Amino acid sequence: MKKSFYILILISILALSVLFILKRQNESTTIIYGSPQIKADNNFNPIDSNLIKLQKSYPDFIIGIKNNTIIWKDSSTMIFDDSLEKDFDELLNNPDVQDMFTFKYTPFIVDTPCVNFDPGRIRNDEFFKKMYGFSKNEVRANLDTIIWLPSTLNMEVLITKVNGVNIQLQAISNELDSLIMYHKYVETIGGTFNWRKILNTNRLSAHSFGIAIDINVKYSNYWEWDKSYSSTIKYKNQIPIEIVRIFEKHGFIWGGRWYHYDTMHFEYRPELL
Ligand SMILES: [Zn+2]
């Protein structure tokens, strides 16, 4: 009787240990993003510092911020944080504006991104449509021509004039113009404005809004092109950091800082810098 009692206790302990290990494994494979710590306390409703960054970055459009709301110049409002917890795919496919800040973008450094670390790759399309245009024709009406590498290549490039993106890209071009040793990376442009979906997705590319530029495809790497049967992505880059830093100085982020790398790609996202 006594012996079977001890065996029962032992089996119970073993069963509980197995359950505990299984639960831990399950928790470690599903990463949930969002802001549960804020939702847990209804009295705690600070103005997110990222909300302030948005207003500072886009003063021609955002005239106010109030708790969890963006107030646009046309008096319309947009919720900043939808309070939903999301896994990585949901962040890409159904992001609110706050989700765009999930991964912190660090400019100027030399680094290799870790798994799924894609700062700036999450975009709320409605947010960008509001500023740059709701359709291909609306975006196109806001485009301006800048001169790419004026004293050497002297090539016309289309980019939006909204938020002064054209002025920033011209400044980048002027700086690159004098750096002859880097010209091979930038003297052939992969493209700027193009109203299109991102390859293999239903999401609009940043090129749709006229805020992005692809530099020379010949010296670039894109994770979709390098995809193999292996589930892990092996980071590749040929673009010198000196070029990246010039873009970052002028409000552009670089797709080479993403785990899902796109090293030819730069887009105007001053709120992340
Ligand atoms: Zn691109």
Residues whose N, C-alpha, C, O or C-beta is under 5 A from the ligand:
A	BS01	ZN	I213 D214 H265
